[in-house]
């Protein structure tokens, strides 16, 4: 357990994490943070997880968006930054024996946990081979970081890990 973060901020005094982890523990670098009302007036903008079921087949080289807060930057202290990259591996094939796919994108600290989406504005292929011309948004997974510090290749955990974490 990494205790470099002061107890009480993210870890209760008893050492129990405040998040839901994947059943495989540290192997899967995705957690779910419960959000409880704080008594303050806040607006929540939940991301629709059902977007992972959108009928669009992601393919290598397609554009993707990573929606997060690079270096802590936001728009108006509230809205995330949309960074763009490309699918770098066949999304139908797991990377390194894990439910991962790869993207090629210039990302920075503060983007871990960001949703990665495919947002089409023209034709795309559906599972049955059609090529409709309409906009679709598909959740591809959760961004976790780069494969190493010298690479622009990023790791995306597939939506199945979210399903395995949430009760």
N, C-alpha and C positions, 0 to 999 in steps of 0.2 A: 504494500500500500504506500503510495506516494504521499508523504506528509509535508511536502514543501509548501503547501497551501495552509494557512493558519486554520486550526480547528475552529469550528463554529461558523466559518464562512461557507464552506461547502460540505464539511464533515461534522456531524453532531459529535458531542463530547464522547459518546460511547464508541466512536469509530465506525459506525454503520453508515454506508454511503446514502446520500439523499436521492439516488437515481435508481432506475430499473436497468439492470445489465442484461446482456444476452446470456442465454443458458451456457454458452461456451466460454463465458467470462472474458478474459483479456484478449482472447484470440480475435474476437469481433470488436472492432473499435467504434462501436455505436452504443449509446445509452439513451434512455428516455428520462427527461426531467419532469417530475410532476410540478404543475403550477397551481399553487393555492392562492385564493384571494388574499391580498395583503391589507385590506381595508382602504387602500388607495383606489382612486378611480383610474383604471387602466383599460386600454383597449387591447384585446387579443385578436390576432389575425391568424387563425389556425390554417395550416397548409392541408389541403384535401388529399389524404393518403390514397383515396380512390383513383387519383390520377394515374397510379401505376397500372391500372387496368385499361387505360385508353388503347384503342385498337390502332396502334401505329408501331411498326417494326423498326426499332433503332438499328442502324447499320454503321460500320466504321466510316469515319470522315464526316458524319453528319454533325452539324452545329449543336452544341448544348449550352445551357446557361447554368452557372453556379451562383446561387443567390445567397449572399452573405455579407459579412462585415470585414473586408480585408483591412488589416492593421487598425481595426476598430472604427473604421470610417462608416458613417451612415449619412443618409439624406435627411436633413431636418431633425436630427437626433432620434429618428424613428425608423425610417425606411432603409432596406438593404441596398447593396450595390449588386448589379447584375454583371458578372464577368462571363466572358464567352470563351469557349474552347471547342474541341472536336472529340468525338468518340475515337479512341485509339486502339481498342480491341473489339473483337466480336462479342457483343453483349449477350449472345445466346450461349457463350462458352465461359465457364468460370475461370478466373485467373488464380493460379497458384493453389488450386484445390479448394478455394473458398468462394462464397457467393459474391465475387468482386468483378468489376469491369474497370477498364482504364480509360482516362481521358487525357488529352494533351491540352493543357491550359496554363496560363501564367497566373498562379494563385499565391496568396500570402497568408501569414498568420492571421487568425481570426475567422477563417473560412471553414474550419473543421465543423462538421455537423450541418453544413449547408445542404439544402436540397439541390439536386442536379436534375434539370429537366430538359426534355426535348420539346421545342416549341416550333411547330411547322407553320409556315406562311404560304405554302404552296402544296405541290404534290408530294405524296409519301406513299409507301407500300403498307397495305394492311395484311393481316394474317392470311386472308384468303386470296391474296395476290392482286387485289384491286389497287388502283392509284387515284384516290379521290383528290379533288382540289378544294380543300377547306382547311381552316386552322384547327390544330389539335395540340394539346399540352399533355405530355406524358412524364410522370415521375420516373426517373431512372435509378434513383437511390440517394444515398447520403455521402457527401464528400468527407474524406477522412484525412487527407494530406497527400504529400508527394511520396513516391516510392523511395526517393532519397533526396538529399539537399541539392544535388547537382543536376537534377532532372526536372523537367516540366511535366512529367507524366504523373498524373494524380490517380488516387485510388477512390473508387466509388463502391460502397456496399450496396448491394441490390435490395429492393424493397422487401424481399422475403425476410431479411433480418429484423425489420421493423415489426412485421407480423409475429416473429418469434419472441420479441421483447415485450410487446404490449399484451396485457391479459385479455 
